[in-house]
Amino acid sequence: MPLSRAWIVFAALLLICCAGLSGDASAESAEQQQPVSLQTLVDRTAEGDTIRLAAGTYAGPVNVNKRITIRGDGSTTLVNDSDKSAMTLSADGVQITGLQITHHGALESAAVEVHGSKSRLENLSIRTMGYGIMVRDAGGTVIHDNQIAWFDPNADRPEKKRNGIDLYNAPDTRITDNQIEYMKDGIYMEQGSSETVKGNRISYSRYGIHCMYIHESQVIGNVGEHNFTGAMVMVVKNTVVSDNSFRKQSNNVYAQGILLYDVQDSLVERNVVEGNRVGVYIEKSTGNRVADNGLFNNFVGIQVINADQNTFLHNGFVTNVIESMEKGSSSNRFMENYWDSFQGLDLNHDGRSEIPYAMNPFYQQFIAKNAAYQLFFQSPSMTFLSNLFADPGRTTARDSAPLMRMDLNLEADYARDGRERSAVFTVGMLLLTAALFIIRGGIRK
């Protein structure tokens, strides 16, 4: 009997020990499920080394204050619930790649905040309640192949959000092949030089690309759609805006494809500006060359206000409701542009009309009094009235040698959107038919 009692006591102790071990294992497992502090890993890493993060969730915020590389595997997630920026790069030469960053911080913070020069941010997927990537007083940054979006696309209007990529005094920065949507401004640059913005896609934001007080920079090969303005270029010198596509900026009363304000000695060429409220808007700008652009299906093709000594060459104006508007701008040079509503005369068969094209504002003034008259856009009667009431004493912008046919490259760009223009034409015909029924009904009464 004593021996049996001893075995019972031994078995009970064994069960208690096993239960204790099981409890420790569960606690350890629970601890492993908690996000690992990325700051702890950074603090343990030596200068110049690489942190390779396995798939999983890591906790921010983190301050990277040494030259290191942090690499995720594409499914590595950094979550930040503080009001600080999720990642702050305060050292030069930091490289961050392959992370998903979820930033719930305050509006003035960022998913990634850069203060060190020659940093590289690549293949990041950012969802933010503040800025996406913010660069301050740091040159030589490379921002490549990232995806940036506001945390909740339906939360607020663009003006209440923050910018996707925001630069201040960041010379020699390269922003390439990023996709940005539902932000305030997709890319904002201020007080910089020699900056390159190339191959980015920006949509559903206020301004796709916003340049302020920069010079010697390039905006090349970007696509902007469904923004308020595709490219807002202001107080800029010696900058190139070329080979971009800005379409469907028409949901705001001030929407434009490209806006130039106080821009000097810059080049705007080979852009496709289609389906916007105003294709190209130019104000208080001098010495610029606007060439080889396709302005298709805009309400206003080009609007020039108090801008002088600019050259407009080889542009194609096709199916714009109002081809051009100008005010206080008498010394610009228009030459060899194609105007689809112009019937020229080419006597020497050089492809240019001997009859100049005067940009008559009659249609613009006519529809301002009654918007319904837009139904007569480019009709024979409107052309006749425009010529009849033209004021020969009034100085208007003139194309001295308009092209008889559009450039082949512009034709290819225009043909690309044939399906959308066909839909617009169909809607226009339906509106015209409805108007005729209304008029006919009115006459019967």
C-alpha positions as CSV (number, residue, x, y, z in Angstrom):
1,M,0.0,0.0,0.0
2,P,2.8,2.5,0.8
3,L,4.4,1.6,-2.5
4,S,1.1,2.3,-4.4
5,R,0.8,5.7,-2.7
6,A,4.3,6.5,-3.7
7,W,3.5,5.8,-7.3
8,I,0.4,8.0,-7.2
9,V,2.4,10.9,-5.8
10,F,5.1,10.4,-8.5
11,A,2.5,10.4,-11.2
12,A,0.9,13.6,-9.9
13,L,4.2,15.4,-9.8
14,L,4.9,14.2,-13.3
15,L,1.6,15.7,-14.5
16,I,2.3,19.0,-12.8
17,C,5.7,19.2,-14.5
18,C,4.3,18.4,-17.9
19,A,1.6,21.0,-17.4
20,G,4.2,23.6,-16.4
21,L,6.3,22.8,-19.5
22,S,3.2,23.0,-21.7
23,G,2.3,26.4,-20.3
24,D,5.8,27.7,-20.9
25,A,5.7,26.6,-24.6
26,S,2.3,28.3,-25.1
27,A,3.7,31.5,-23.6
28,E,6.7,31.3,-25.8
29,S,4.5,30.7,-28.9
30,A,2.3,33.7,-28.0
31,E,5.5,35.9,-27.6
32,Q,6.6,34.8,-31.0
33,Q,3.3,36.0,-32.5
34,Q,3.9,39.5,-31.3
35,P,5.5,41.9,-33.8
36,V,9.3,42.0,-33.5
37,S,10.7,45.5,-32.9
38,L,12.6,46.5,-36.0
39,Q,14.5,49.1,-34.0
40,T,16.0,46.3,-31.9
41,L,17.3,44.6,-35.0
42,V,18.8,47.9,-36.4
43,D,20.5,48.6,-33.1
44,R,22.2,45.2,-33.2
45,T,23.4,45.6,-36.8
46,A,26.9,46.9,-37.6
47,E,27.6,49.8,-40.0
48,G,27.6,48.5,-43.6
49,D,25.8,45.2,-42.9
50,T,22.5,43.9,-44.2
51,I,19.4,42.9,-42.3
52,R,17.4,40.2,-44.2
53,L,13.9,40.1,-42.8
54,A,11.9,36.9,-43.0
55,A,8.2,37.0,-43.8
56,G,6.2,38.3,-40.9
57,T,5.2,41.4,-39.1
58,Y,7.6,43.9,-37.5
59,A,6.8,46.9,-35.3
60,G,7.7,50.5,-35.9
61,P,8.7,53.2,-35.5
62,V,12.3,52.8,-36.4
63,N,15.2,55.2,-36.7
64,V,18.0,54.0,-39.1
65,N,21.0,56.0,-37.9
66,K,23.7,54.0,-39.6
67,R,24.6,53.0,-43.2
68,I,22.9,49.6,-43.5
69,T,20.6,47.8,-45.9
70,I,17.2,46.4,-44.9
71,R,15.8,43.7,-47.2
72,G,12.4,42.1,-47.0
73,D,11.0,39.3,-49.1
74,G,8.0,41.2,-50.4
75,S,5.7,39.9,-47.8
76,T,7.5,41.4,-44.9
77,T,5.3,43.9,-43.2
78,L,6.2,46.9,-41.0
79,V,3.3,48.3,-39.0
80,N,3.4,51.6,-37.2
81,D,0.7,52.8,-34.9
82,S,2.6,55.8,-33.4
83,D,2.4,59.4,-34.4
84,K,6.0,59.3,-35.6
85,S,7.1,58.3,-39.0
86,A,7.2,54.5,-39.5
87,M,10.8,54.7,-40.7
88,T,13.2,57.6,-40.4
89,L,16.5,57.4,-42.3
90,S,18.9,59.8,-40.6
91,A,22.1,58.3,-42.0
92,D,23.6,58.6,-45.5
93,G,23.5,55.6,-47.9
94,V,20.7,53.6,-46.3
95,Q,18.9,51.1,-48.6
96,I,15.4,49.8,-47.9
97,T,13.8,47.2,-50.2
98,G,11.0,44.6,-50.3
99,L,8.8,45.9,-47.4
100,Q,5.1,46.4,-47.0
101,I,4.6,49.4,-44.7
102,T,1.3,50.2,-43.0
103,H,1.5,53.6,-41.5
104,H,-1.3,54.8,-39.2
105,G,0.5,57.9,-37.9
106,A,-0.4,61.5,-37.9
107,L,-0.9,63.6,-41.1
108,E,2.5,65.3,-40.8
109,S,4.4,62.0,-40.4
110,A,5.4,59.6,-43.2
111,A,5.7,56.0,-43.9
112,V,9.4,56.7,-44.8
113,E,11.1,60.0,-43.8
114,V,14.5,60.6,-45.3
115,H,17.2,63.0,-43.9
116,G,20.3,61.1,-45.1
117,S,21.7,61.6,-48.6
118,K,22.2,58.9,-51.3
119,S,19.5,56.7,-49.8
120,R,17.6,54.1,-52.0
121,L,14.0,53.1,-51.5
122,E,12.9,50.3,-53.8
123,N,10.0,47.8,-54.1
124,L,8.0,49.2,-51.2
125,S,4.3,48.8,-50.8
126,I,3.0,51.7,-48.7
127,R,-0.4,52.4,-47.2
128,T,-0.4,55.6,-45.3
129,M,-2.5,58.0,-43.2
130,G,0.2,60.7,-43.7
131,Y,2.9,61.2,-46.3
132,G,4.1,58.2,-48.3
133,I,7.8,59.1,-48.7
134,M,9.2,62.4,-47.4
135,V,12.7,63.7,-48.3
136,R,14.1,66.7,-46.5
137,D,17.4,68.5,-47.2
138,A,18.9,65.3,-48.6
139,G,20.3,64.8,-52.1
140,G,20.9,61.9,-54.4
141,T,17.9,59.8,-53.2
142,V,16.7,57.1,-55.5
143,I,12.9,56.2,-55.2
144,H,12.2,53.3,-57.6
145,D,9.4,50.9,-58.2
146,N,7.2,51.6,-55.2
147,Q,3.5,51.5,-54.7
148,I,2.0,54.3,-52.6
149,A,-1.7,54.9,-51.7
150,W,-3.8,56.5,-49.0
151,F,-4.9,54.0,-46.4
152,D,-8.6,54.4,-47.2
153,P,-9.3,55.7,-50.8
154,N,-12.8,56.8,-49.9
155,A,-11.9,58.6,-46.6
156,D,-11.3,62.2,-47.7
157,R,-11.0,64.5,-50.6
158,P,-7.5,64.8,-52.0
159,E,-6.9,68.3,-50.5
160,K,-7.3,66.8,-47.0
161,K,-4.7,64.1,-47.5
162,R,-0.9,64.3,-47.8
163,N,1.5,63.8,-50.7
164,G,2.7,60.4,-52.0
165,I,6.3,61.5,-52.6
166,D,7.3,64.9,-51.1
167,L,10.6,66.5,-51.7
168,Y,12.1,69.7,-50.2
169,N,15.6,70.7,-51.1
170,A,16.4,67.3,-52.5
171,P,18.8,67.9,-55.5
172,D,19.8,65.0,-57.8
173,T,16.8,62.9,-56.6
174,R,15.5,60.2,-59.1
175,I,11.9,59.2,-58.8
176,T,11.2,56.4,-61.3
177,D,8.6,53.8,-62.1
178,N,6.4,54.3,-59.0
179,Q,2.6,53.9,-58.9
180,I,0.7,56.4,-56.7
181,E,-3.0,56.8,-56.2
182,Y,-5.6,58.5,-53.9
183,M,-3.1,61.0,-52.4
184,K,-3.1,64.8,-52.2
185,D,-0.3,65.4,-54.8
186,G,1.2,62.3,-56.3
187,I,4.8,63.8,-56.5
188,Y,5.6,67.2,-55.0
189,M,9.0,68.8,-55.5
190,E,10.1,72.2,-54.0
191,Q,13.4,74.1,-53.9
192,G,15.4,71.5,-55.8
193,S,17.6,71.1,-58.9
194,S,18.6,68.3,-61.3
195,E,15.7,66.2,-60.2
196,T,14.3,63.4,-62.4
197,V,10.7,62.2,-62.4
198,K,10.4,59.4,-65.0
199,G,8.0,56.5,-65.8
200,N,5.6,57.0,-62.9
201,R,1.8,56.4,-62.9
202,I,-0.4,58.7,-60.8
203,S,-4.1,58.7,-60.5
204,Y,-7.1,59.9,-58.4
205,S,-5.0,62.6,-56.7
206,R,-5.2,66.4,-56.7
207,Y,-2.0,67.2,-58.8
208,G,-0.3,64.3,-60.4
209,I,3.2,66.0,-60.4
210,H,3.6,69.3,-58.7
211,C,6.9,71.3,-59.2
212,M,7.6,74.5,-57.3
213,Y,10.8,76.6,-57.4
214,I,12.9,74.0,-59.1
215,H,15.3,74.2,-62.1
216,E,17.4,72.1,-64.4
217,S,15.0,69.1,-63.9
218,Q,13.1,66.5,-66.0
219,V,9.6,65.2,-66.0
220,I,9.6,62.5,-68.6
221,G,7.4,59.5,-69.6
222,N,4.9,59.7,-66.8
223,V,1.2,58.8,-67.0
224,G,-1.4,60.8,-65.1
225,E,-5.2,60.1,-65.2
226,H,-8.2,61.2,-63.2
227,N,-6.3,63.8,-61.2
228,F,-7.4,67.5,-60.9
229,T,-4.3,68.5,-62.9
230,G,-1.8,66.2,-64.5
231,A,1.4,68.3,-64.1
232,M,1.4,71.6,-62.1
233,V,4.6,73.4,-63.0
234,M,5.1,76.7,-61.2
235,V,8.1,79.1,-60.8
236,V,10.4,76.8,-62.7
237,K,13.4,77.4,-65.0
238,N,15.3,75.3,-67.5
239,T,13.1,72.2,-67.1
240,V,12.0,69.6,-69.5
241,V,8.4,68.2,-69.5
242,S,8.3,65.6,-72.3
243,D,6.8,62.3,-73.4
244,N,4.1,62.3,-70.7
245,S,0.5,61.3,-71.0
246,F,-2.0,63.3,-69.1
247,R,-5.6,62.2,-69.7
248,K,-9.1,62.6,-68.2
249,Q,-8.3,65.5,-65.8
250,S,-11.8,66.9,-66.1
251,N,-13.6,66.4,-62.8
252,N,-12.8,69.8,-61.4
253,V,-13.6,73.2,-62.7
254,Y,-9.9,74.1,-62.7
255,A,-8.7,70.8,-64.2
256,Q,-5.8,70.9,-66.7
257,G,-3.6,68.4,-68.4
258,I,-0.4,70.6,-68.0
259,L,-0.3,73.9,-66.2
260,L,2.7,76.3,-66.6
261,Y,2.8,79.3,-64.3
262,D,5.8,81.6,-64.2
263,V,7.9,79.1,-66.1
264,Q,11.0,80.3,-67.9
265,D,13.2,78.9,-70.6
266,S,11.7,75.4,-70.4
267,L,10.8,72.7,-73.0
268,V,7.3,71.1,-73.2
269,E,7.4,68.5,-76.0
270,R,5.9,65.2,-77.2
271,N,3.2,65.0,-74.5
272,V,-0.2,63.5,-75.1
273,V,-2.9,65.7,-73.5
274,E,-6.3,64.2,-74.0
275,G,-9.8,64.5,-72.5
276,N,-9.0,67.3,-70.0
277,R,-11.0,70.4,-69.3
278,V,-8.0,72.5,-70.4
279,G,-5.2,70.7,-72.3
280,V,-2.3,73.1,-71.7
281,Y,-2.7,76.3,-69.6
282,I,0.1,78.9,-69.7
283,E,0.3,82.0,-67.6
284,K,3.0,84.6,-66.9
285,S,5.6,82.4,-68.6
286,T,8.3,83.5,-71.1
287,G,10.9,81.9,-73.3
288,N,9.4,78.4,-73.4
289,R,9.2,76.0,-76.3
290,V,5.9,74.0,-76.6
291,A,6.4,71.5,-79.5
292,D,5.2,68.2,-80.9
293,N,2.4,67.8,-78.4
294,G,-0.9,66.1,-79.1
295,L,-3.9,68.0,-77.7
296,F,-6.9,65.8,-78.3
297,N,-10.5,66.0,-77.2
298,N,-10.1,68.7,-74.5
299,F,-12.7,71.3,-73.8
300,V,-10.0,74.0,-74.3
301,G,-7.0,72.9,-76.2
302,I,-4.6,75.6,-75.1
303,Q,-5.1,78.7,-72.9
304,V,-2.5,81.5,-72.8
305,I,-2.8,84.4,-70.4
306,N,-0.3,87.2,-70.0
307,A,2.5,85.0,-71.4
308,D,4.9,86.2,-74.0
309,Q,7.8,85.2,-76.2
310,N,6.9,81.5,-76.2
311,T,7.1,79.3,-79.3
312,F,4.4,76.8,-80.2
313,L,5.6,74.5,-83.0
314,H,4.3,71.3,-84.6
315,N,1.5,70.7,-82.1
316,G,-1.7,68.8,-83.1
317,F,-5.1,70.3,-82.1
318,V,-7.8,67.8,-82.7
319,T,-11.5,67.6,-81.6
320,N,-11.1,70.2,-78.9
321,V,-14.3,72.2,-78.3
322,I,-12.3,75.4,-78.0
323,E,-9.0,75.1,-79.8
324,S,-7.3,78.1,-78.2
325,M,-7.9,81.0,-75.8
326,E,-5.5,83.9,-75.3
327,K,-5.5,87.1,-73.3
328,G,-2.8,89.7,-72.9
329,S,-0.4,87.6,-74.9
330,S,0.6,89.2,-78.2
331,S,4.2,88.2,-78.8
332,N,4.1,84.4,-78.8
333,R,5.1,82.6,-82.0
334,F,2.7,80.0,-83.4
335,M,4.0,78.1,-86.4
336,E,3.4,74.9,-88.2
337,N,0.7,73.5,-85.9
338,Y,-2.1,71.4,-87.1
339,W,-5.7,72.7,-86.4
340,D,-8.4,70.2,-87.4
341,S,-11.0,72.9,-87.9
342,F,-8.9,75.0,-90.2
343,Q,-9.3,74.9,-94.0
344,G,-6.0,76.1,-95.5
345,L,-4.5,76.5,-98.9
346,D,-1.2,74.9,-99.9
347,L,-0.1,76.3,-103.2
348,N,3.5,75.1,-103.3
349,H,2.7,71.7,-101.9
350,D,5.1,72.0,-98.9
351,G,2.5,70.7,-96.4
352,R,2.0,74.2,-94.9
353,S,-0.8,76.6,-95.7
354,E,-0.1,80.0,-97.2
355,I,-3.2,81.3,-95.4
356,P,-2.4,82.0,-91.7
357,Y,-4.8,80.7,-89.0
358,A,-6.2,83.4,-86.7
359,M,-7.4,82.1,-83.3
360,N,-10.8,83.7,-83.2
361,P,-12.4,83.9,-79.8
362,F,-15.9,84.2,-81.2
363,Y,-17.1,80.7,-80.3
364,Q,-15.8,81.0,-76.8
365,Q,-17.7,84.3,-76.3
366,F,-20.8,82.8,-78.0
367,I,-21.1,79.8,-75.8
368,A,-20.4,81.9,-72.7
369,K,-23.8,83.6,-73.2
370,N,-25.7,80.3,-73.7
371,A,-24.0,76.9,-73.0
372,A,-26.6,75.1,-75.2
373,Y,-24.9,76.6,-78.3
374,Q,-22.1,74.0,-77.8
375,L,-24.3,71.7,-79.9
376,F,-23.2,73.7,-82.9
377,F,-19.5,73.1,-82.3
378,Q,-17.6,73.2,-85.7
379,S,-20.9,73.4,-87.6
380,P,-20.8,75.3,-91.0
381,S,-23.1,78.0,-89.5
382,M,-20.7,78.5,-86.5
383,T,-17.7,78.8,-88.9
384,F,-19.7,81.3,-91.0
385,L,-20.6,83.4,-88.0
386,S,-17.1,83.3,-86.6
387,N,-15.7,84.7,-89.8
388,L,-18.5,87.2,-90.2
389,F,-18.0,88.8,-86.7
390,A,-14.3,88.6,-86.7
391,D,-12.7,91.9,-85.7
392,P,-9.9,92.6,-88.2
393,G,-8.6,95.4,-85.9
394,R,-8.2,93.1,-83.0
395,T,-4.8,91.6,-82.4
396,T,-5.1,87.8,-82.0
397,A,-2.7,85.0,-81.9
398,R,-2.0,83.6,-85.4
399,D,-0.3,80.5,-86.7
400,S,1.7,81.9,-89.6
401,A,2.1,78.6,-91.5
402,P,-0.4,76.0,-90.2
403,L,0.1,72.4,-91.2
404,M,-2.2,70.8,-93.8
405,R,-2.1,67.5,-92.1
406,M,-1.1,66.2,-88.7
407,D,2.4,64.8,-87.9
408,L,2.5,60.9,-88.3
409,N,3.6,60.4,-84.6
410,L,0.7,62.5,-83.4
411,E,-1.6,60.6,-85.6
412,A,-0.5,57.4,-84.0
413,D,-1.2,58.8,-80.5
414,Y,-4.6,60.0,-81.7
415,A,-5.5,56.7,-83.2
416,R,-4.8,55.0,-79.9
417,D,-7.9,56.6,-78.4
418,G,-10.3,56.0,-81.3
419,R,-12.6,53.9,-79.2
420,E,-13.1,56.5,-76.5
421,R,-13.7,59.3,-79.1
422,S,-16.2,57.0,-80.8
423,A,-18.1,56.8,-77.5
424,V,-18.0,60.6,-77.1
425,F,-19.3,61.1,-80.6
426,T,-22.2,58.7,-79.9
427,V,-23.1,60.6,-76.8
428,G,-22.9,63.9,-78.7
429,M,-25.2,62.6,-81.4
430,L,-27.7,61.4,-78.8
431,L,-27.7,64.9,-77.2
432,L,-28.1,66.5,-80.6
433,T,-31.1,64.3,-81.4
434,A,-32.6,65.1,-78.0
435,A,-32.2,68.8,-78.6
436,L,-33.9,68.5,-82.0
437,F,-36.9,66.8,-80.5
438,I,-37.1,69.5,-77.8
439,I,-36.9,72.3,-80.4
440,R,-39.5,70.5,-82.6
441,G,-41.8,70.1,-79.7
442,G,-41.4,73.8,-78.9
443,I,-42.3,74.8,-82.4
444,R,-45.5,72.7,-82.4
445,K,-46.6,74.4,-79.2
